[in-house]
Amino acid sequence: MKETDLYLPIKRFLESRGRSVKGEVADCDVVAVAEGEEPVVVELKLHLNLDLLLQGVDRLAVAGLVYLAVPSSCAVLRTRRARALKLLRMLGLGLLAVAGERVEVLLDPGPYVGPRRSGSRRARVLGEFSRRVGDPTAGGVDRRRGWVTAYRQRALAIAVHLRDHGPTRAREVAAAVGDDRARVLLYRDVFGWFTRVSTGVYALSARGARELPEWSAVS
């Protein structure tokens, strides 16, 4: 498929809405005009990528109604449609999906809308920042490998105590590491580092003993 394959379906779609349509007008892929109405500009691309977004934003200086047009089979529409539409809505751009001769309006252009602040997400970020000890995780680390979060740091402190002191009552662990919720971490055992040897008594698991040196080195 070529970008020009998108042109005729888009042209017919806009003409069906009562507009006169021409291609490649002063750097704009498609311009549609109707008397007394805001002109429409459409930029055509085979992929919804940064180049297309930049073109769309640039065309907002020409017209208040700017659409981006891509094939409906575009990878971004299959995997990240909701996030792509959110971004385009914020930028004030519209989006058309072309499948053969069919054109679907996924989003109409609108005014620029900045991101809404989330009090809960802001609190979560600042809370994690304040609880984390030092700066153990470099920005950009693959999250699938795991981050040294404040929660993991608390679990590491407990694991180190169990390694050094052997099986210990949960309340004694909490007092030793200065974490009054250590019992919750021991019970939940998110990382598989602890094992309960009797009621209220925990020890370091085989997995904990194996992984502790690796995580201690980066914490």
Helices and strands as residue ranges (DSSP letters): G 3-6, H 7-15, E 20-25, E 28-33, E 40-44, H 50-59, E 65-71, H 75-79, H 81-91, E 94-99, E 102-107, H 119-131, G 143-145, H 150-165, E 168-169, H 170-177, H 182-188, E 194-198, E 201-204, H 206-218
